[in-house]
Amino acid sequence: MSGRRIRFLDLRPLRTSRPFRALWIGASLGSAGHQIATVAVLAQVWELTRSPLWTGAIGLATAGPALVCGLAGGSLADAMDRRTLVRATTAVHLLAALALLGQALAGNRSVLLLLALVGAAAGASALGAPARRTFPVRLLPSDQLAAGLALQGMAFQVSMLAGPALAGLLLARWDFPAAYGCQAAALLVSLAVTFRLPPMPVDGGRPAAGGAPAAASGGRVRRRPERGGWGFVLRRPTLWGSFATDLSATLLAMPISLFPLVNEARFDGDPRTLGLFLSAVAVGGITAGLFSGTVTRLRRAGLVQLTAALVWGLALAVFGLAGPLWLALGALAVAGGADTISVVTRGALVQLETPDRYRGRVSSVEHIIGMAGPEAGNFRGGLVASLTSAPVALVTGGLAGAVAVGVVAAVNRPLRSYTLPEPEPEPDAEQAPPGKPDPAPDTDTDPNTGTHAGRRPEPGAAPEAAPEPAP
């Protein structure tokens, strides 16, 4: 089937790769369980304290361990078999979920204990997140990677839409143990599917640049990966440009913290309207996911991400000015769709542009930016709104985000012109081989031009030495 005829969700990754199919099922259930548990924790903290200060402390209990463990997880992912790391961290996450279930069954009245268990779960999840992010690129052909990430994004959007509603039903009928039990069951399935995945050693056991084995240097076994994760990002314009685009959109134009103010000022504080704001973003993301078969076939991934980030900022500026409810919801739906497209294209670009021996650390950078950007953006929006108003914060933030994305596009030609690799031939087998060649060249990039310093030698040719990124 040609790319021109595909318009809806591209299902090839689920059909052609059994390991990816197992990974997708486990990740989808894990995401739904996380959404259910998030609502349960929020409700339980409120029931114990009746204080918005304590409900706000949930974010601190989550963000601190997640940031620290996310950094550590990136280094671990580049130093050991990533499947083993994900199995271990998922097992710890499952134990934390079972502890949450236990405290609910025991009638716990300590909010500190509850937040400690939430922090443990967040840390375990973040420790395995960088390694988990590298799985799709190892399981799928390069031309199917964006489609695989779109499928994962679609599942996440559906869990955002359905998870809180299901949590409400569980809490109303069976209280907190039922919600935490669902999360534990979902994590058990997520752990089980890791046994359907092939081994994920760094570099897949292939030679690194210069012909030397990835695990050895000068005849000695390398026990630690070379340094330079952050330096590697800064030396590749496509990578820092992609991350800068994401930060421009989230840091300057994140709207979630302003929803209650907008709802109070324009829609009389109706809680149903507040829920519609969140649902509209998810609906936009799901719609973009349904039609992602068109987007994931576009090879100009850098230009697609820049355009989507620009649309995100402009749509939120429109939301800040919208009077009728239908226009406000429509603007949020457009923003949600643009966000999904941006995340999918960024994920494919980052994984394909990063040699395998750096993917763990670069994925940890992506994970941290994906967490810190929105949180800081919500704080920025609330601060500006407290000094002015919610519409001013939304309009100035949306326009500033769009301008910042434009600046990144203007100064970063390699990102503007970045093109995904040529499609690979359709595999005859149902499963992509675990040790398939790395689509990202194991060579450095000229920091002035953004072009690769070298290409892989042809079979039989003498290997070329490539400079290592600076620490």
Buried (B, 14 or more C-beta within 10 A) or exposed (E): EEBEEBEEBBEBBBEBBBBBBBBBBBBBBBBBBBBBBBBBBBBBBBEBBEEEEBBEBBEEBBBEBBBBBBBBBBBBBBBBBBBBBBBBBBBBBBBBBBBBBBBBEEEBEEBEEBBBBBBBBBBBBBBBBBBBBBBBBBBBBBBBBBBBBBBBBBBBBBBBBBBBBBBBEBBEEEBBBBBBBBBBBBBBBBBEBBEBBBEBBBBBEBBBBBEBBBBEEEEEEBEEBBBBBBEBBBBBBBBBBBBBBBBBBBBBBBBBBBBBBBBBEBBEEEEEBBBBBBBBBBBBBBBBBBBBBBBBBBBBBBBBBBBBBBBBBBBBBBBBEBEEBEEBBBBBBBBBBBBBBBBBBBBBBBBBBBBBBBBBBBBBBBBBBBBBBBBBBBEBBBEBBEEEBBBEBBBBBBBBBBEBBBEBBEEBBBBBEBEBEEEBEEBEEEBBEBBBEBBBBBBBBBEEEBEBBBEBEEEEEEBBEBBBBEE
